[in-house]
């Protein structure tokens, strides 16, 4: 699943998300990095911790968040769906004024 968040300034939106997580404003999310140093957003409750993590890909007019996981631990489709939904929730609640629309593929 991919969440595409369309905005005039994708880099700025990405920085806002990172800041809110790093400042502790999004209490059930943290930032992890993979072996390549790329950011992954982790939903920290035990049930979801490190199972399926949205990874941002910054494009010219949007950020695409793709669900990733550690090596051979691919989560089932239900888990991917729950994490996608929870990440969409934080986008809608905390960042609604910073994008024009979302698309889920």
N, C-alpha and C positions, 0 to 999 in steps of 0.2 A: 504494500500500500504506500501511496505517496500523497502527501499533503502539499499542495502548491499554494503559497501565500503571496498574492500579488500586491506589490507596493512600489512607490516611486523610488524608495531608497532601501533596497534589501539589506545592504551592509549595516545601516543604522538600526533596522528592526532586529537583525541578528545580535548586534551589540546590546540592544535593550533587553532582549531575552537573556543573554549571558549575564548582564548586570543584575537583573532581578533574581536570577538563580544564585549568583555569587553573593549577593547581599542578604540572602535568606528570605526574600519576600515570597518565593515559591517554595514553601517548606517541604514539600514531598518530591522535589526534583533536585538533582545535582548534575554536575558536569563530569563526565569521565572522558578519557582520551584512549584511543586505540593505539596499536603498535606504530602507526604512522603519525601519531600526534594529533589526529583529527578529533574534533569534538563530537561526543555522543551525549544525548540528554537521557538521563536515567530516572525512572520513576521509582522512588526509594522504598515504598512499603514492601515488606517481606514477600508478599504474593507476586510482585512485579519486578523486584530488584534485579537488574542486570539480565533480564529475560529478552526484552525487545526494546531497542533504544532508537528514537528518532535522531537521524544525522542530518545536519543542514548542508545543503548545496546551494550556494549563492549564485544566482543568475542575474541577468541585466534588469529584469522586471519582476522577479519573484524569488522566493526561497523555496526550494523543494526539500521537504523533510521525508527521508526514506527510512524505513524501519531496518535496523541492523541488529546483529547479535554476535556473540563470541564464537568464532570458529565453527565447530560442528554442532552447536547447540541451537539449531534453528527452532524457534517457537512455533506452536501450532497457529492456525489462522485466527482462532478465537483470541489468543493472547495478543497477536498483532493488532487485531481489531480493538481490543480494550485499550491498549497503549495509544493507538492512533486517536481514539475518542478522547482519552484523557488529555492528550497533547492539544487537540483541537479545543478542548475546554479552556486551557490556559490561554491559548491565542485569543479566543472570543472574550474571555473575562478581563484579561490584563492588557491586551494589545490591540483591541478592536479599532482604536483610532489611528493605528499605524499601518493598516493595509486596506485595500479596497474590496477584495473578496478572496475566498478560499475555494480551492478545487480539490476534490479527493478522487484519486484514481486507484 
